[in-house]
Amino acid sequence: MGERDKRGDSELIRAIINGDREAFESLVLRYEKSVCNLIHSITRNPSYVDDLAQEIFWRVYLNLKRFKGKSSFKTWLYRIAVNECLKELKQAASFSKFKARLKDEKKGLSLIPDSEKFDLDEILLKSEEQAKIRELVNSLPLLHRLILSLHYYEGLSIKEIAQILNCPSGPIRSRLHNARNKLKELLLPFIRESGGNV
């Protein structure tokens, strides 16, 4: 299957339900990179990526008949991916540390004052800075990392992120604001070093 399948997600889903294995392969190829990036963002462990990606797409295949279309397929897929990653982290030996960090994050973080202003969106779009930014994003706490990755790298709206994480949009908006402030704080030394031309 050299060419990319041009059918939309709903057409592919109908074809898969009707037994078209090539349609499933097309769906996997369409979302594989995004799912693998999401897995890495959540787990920070490259050794989890392949196995979890297989498990996620297997779950998608098994549950595709249950997809009602109330959200986009991408949102539904990411919900499965987030749940599988969190399940894997729960089973990992370091889960107790992870659970404590997540509990602290859920209590809420204090807002960082915007003492220095710069356009985070503009910086995130500059390709030459992507590796450094990815490294800084990966250094953030799980919830911040996840929300920033879903919003900036996957292009999801706050509403879609809220659906994936199964919580109201308000807390997601607040956590995105906090994550952006924390990332800005981490970026300040690099911006100063480059004379503001990141």
URZI-V116396 format. One record per run of one state. SS is the DSSP state (A for helix, B for strand, O for the rest). FROM is the first residue (numbers start at 1). TO is the last residue. If there is no record, write none. Layout:
BEGIN
ss = {SS/SS}
from = {FROM/FROM}
to = {TO/TO}
END
This chain:
BEGIN
ss = {O/A/O/A/O/A/O/A/O/A/O/A/O/A/O/A/O/A/O/A/O}
from = {1/9/18/21/44/46/67/73/92/95/108/120/126/127/139/142/154/158/166/169/194}
to = {8/17/20/43/45/66/72/91/94/107/119/125/126/138/141/153/157/165/168/193/198}
END
